[in-house]
Amino acid sequence: MNTQVEFGKILSLKVKNQRPEGWLLQAGTQLVILPNEEAPKGLRAGDFVSVVIYLNQQGEPVVSSKIPYAQVGDNASLRIVQVTQAGAFLDWGLPKDLFLPRSKQLRDHEVGENVFVKVELDSYSNRLACSELPEDLYSNANHELKEFQQVELELLKETPLGFQMIINRKHIGLLYHNEVFKPIYPGDTLKGYIKRIKDNDLIDLALGKPGHERVEDETGLFLRRLREAGGFLPFHDKTDPETIYKEFQMSKKAFKMMIGKLYKQQKITILPSGVELKSR
């Protein structure tokens, strides 16, 4: 291996051919092997595959198709799975846990905690590690965000009220529990929206467009689904919020606003068992 191989980065590498032990991939001027058990189904020579390369305990390169929660250069909130005298080991989505040396911790930690870190590569040894960052690294001072703006969100940590999310890798906001209808994991990057900016620069977030703007976007899609389903869909105001989110990627409140709008426009009939398309 040489310096042309980028350790700890998500790489798209071309498949050369298959050997008994795995698939040969072109990494810079080097060839690396993706084990058969890590290879996606249907992989063929000439394909490109996303992988991460890191060194194991023996200093040998390991190629994995598992995508880590964060790569070299990223900041992320990761869960501690082991604590030793030398430091802590964090789950970052790969078989080999990420090492946080004690010398790079801001305080003592326990197993099960989430810690905010920067993923780093030692340029001399090519080994991956991380260093702890202060959770107030991100500031909302002098932000230029606007309500209803689409933003990129990344989980920082869970709180009693909801999820603290990093906004566009610069700012911080809160995604309340009642706005979330699917699991969120450390390292997840989500598309979201600025729901509300308060006087003290606290920012509330939403995964779908807030209020009537979202209703305007979704009514056409809902009508199309109704037509494709033969004019009836079995969803109504008694349907549980998780099912609504799974089917339509919106909160139950937004769903009720949407069907209420279509009802007023006399495009649908709301029945106890669901929603029916009105024939014209």
N, C-alpha and C positions, 0 to 999 in steps of 0.2 A: 504493500500500500504506500501511497505517497501523498503529498500535500494537495494533489488535485482531487482527492476524494474528500467530499464535505461530510464530516461526521456530525451527527445530531441534527441534520437538516432533512426535510422531506424532499426527496429527489424523484424525478421521473426518468427512469433508466430504460434503455432499449434491451430487449431480450435477444441474445445471440443464438443460443441453442440449449438443449437439455442434456444433462448428464445423469447418471444413476442417482447421485446425491442431491441434485437440484438443478436450477436453471442458471445459466451463465448470463450475467448482466454487464453491460459496458458502463463503467464509472470513470469518466475522464479517460486516461490512457490505461486504466487498469480493468481487470475482469474480476467480478465478485460473484459469489454463489448465493442465490435465494433458495433455501431448503424447500423440498417438495411440499412439506406440510404447511409452509407459509405462502405457497403460490396460489393465486386466484384460480378458480375453475376455468377451464377453457383457454389457459394461457398458451400462446404460440410464439415461435421465433418471429421476430420483427415487431412484436407488440411492445408497448411502453407500459411499465408498471411503477406505481408509487411505492417507494421503500424508504427506510431509515437505516443508516449504517452507524454502528457504535462498537466499542471494544469491550470484550468480556473480561473476566478477572485475570485471564492468562494473557491479555493484550492482543487477542486474536479478533479480527473483524467479524461482526455478526450482522447479517442483513435480515431485516424484518419488514413485512408488508403491513404490520400493525401501525396505525397512525398515532403518534404520541399526542398528549394533551397540549404540549408546547414543544417548540424546537429551539435550537440555539439562537439566542438573541431575544427570545420572547419573555415577557413577564406573565406569570400565571399563579393561581392559587391552587396548591396541590396538597393532597392528604398524606400525613405521616403514617407509615406502616411499621416502622421500626426505629428505635432509639438506642444508640450505643455510646460508649465513652468518646468515640471519635466524632460522632455526629448523628444525623438522622437520615433515614432513607424514605424517599417520597414516591408514591405511585404516580407515574406520568404516562401510563398507558402501554408501556413496553415490559417484556418479561424481566429485564434488569432494571431494578429501581434506581432512581436518581439520588445521588449523594449530596447532602447538605452538610459540609464540614462544620464542626462546632465553632471554629474560628470565624465562620461567616454567618453565624446566627446572632440575632439581636437580643434573644432571650432564650431561656430553656423551654423545651417543648415536650409534649407527651404524644403517645400513639393516638391516632384518631383526630388530632388537630389538623386544620388547614393552615398552611403557611404561604405567604406571598413571596415569591422568589423570582430571580432572573436566571434562566438557563444559560450556562456558559461552557465553553470549550477551552481546556488547557492547551495552549498552542504548542507546548513542548512535548506533552505526552499524548495528545489527542484524546484524552479521557474527558468524559462529560461530568459536570457537577453543577452546582447552583449556589447562589448567595441570597440571603434573605433581604427583602426590601421593606421599608416602612409602608404601612397600609395607607398613609396619607400622602403617598407619592403623587397621586392624581388630584388636581385641584379644579374647582369650578370657577375660580377667579378669572375674569377677563375672557370667559367663553363666548363663542359667537353662535351658540345653538339656538334654534327656534322651535316653538311648539309645532308638533306634527311632522317635524323633519325626520327622515329615515336615517338611522345610524347603525353602526356595527357595535354589538355588545359582547362582552366576555365576562364570565362569572369571576368575581373576586371572592365572595364568601356569602354564606347564608346567615341571615339574622332572624330574630323573632318575627319581624314584620314581612320579610321577603328576602330577595336576593340583591346584594350589592353588586352592580355591574359596572365594568369599565366601559366608557363610551368613547369610541373612535381612538382608543389607546391614549386618551388625554384626560378625560374627565370621569366623574363618578356619578351614578344614579341608582335609584331604587326601583326594582321590579317587584311589586307586591305579590304575595302568595296567590291572591285571588285572580291575578292576571296570567297565571301560569297553569297550563293543563297538560304538560308533558315533562318528563324528567330533564333536569339541567345538570350537567356534570362539569367539574373543573376543566378548563381548556376549551369548552364549547364556545364557538363563535356563532352568534345569532344575528339576524336582521331584526331590528326593532324600531320604535318610534319614540320621540320625545312627547310624552303625554301632557306634562305640566311643568313649568318652571316657576318656582316659588320665589317670594321676595328675598329670601336669604340664600338664593342660588342653589337650593336643594332641588333636585330634578327627579320627577316621577317618570317611569318608563312604561311602555306597553309593547307587546310582541306584534299586535296588529294595529292598523291605523285607528286612532281614537275617534269615537263619536261618529258624526254624520258623514265625515269624509270617507270612512271605511264602508259605511252603508252604500254610498254612491258607487264605490268600486266593486262591491260584491253582488249587488242585485242582478246584474246581467249574468254573472256566472251561475247564480242560483237558479235563475229562469232557464238557463241552458241545461242544467242538471235535471230540472223538472221535466223538460221536454224529452231528454234522453231516457228518463225513467218512465216514460209513458204518461206523464202528467200528474204523478203523485209521489211524494216523498214522506216517509214515516217519522218525521221530526216535528216537534211541537214544543209548547212552553213548559211541558212536564219532562221533556228529555233531559237527562243529566248533563251537566256542563262538560264532563270529560268526553262524552260521545259527540257533543256539538263541536268541540275543538278538534277532535280526531277527524271528523267529516268535513269541516268547513274552515279550520284554522282561524277561528274567531271565538271570542268569549260568548257566553250565553246571552249577556246583555246586548252585545252587538247583533247577535242572531235575532233576538226579539225585535230590535229596532228595524232590522232589515225586512222581516216578514210583515211587520206593522206598516212599513212604507209601501210594500207591494200590495197589501190589503187595501190601503187607502187609495191606491192607484187602480183598484179593481182588477188586478192581474191574477190574484190568487184567492182561494177560499180556504180559511183556516178551520180544520175539522178537529174533533177530539183525538183522532188517530194520526193526524199529520197535516200536510199542506197539499192542496190540489190546485192545479193550473186551471184558470177559467178559460173556457173555450170562447173564441171570438166569432 
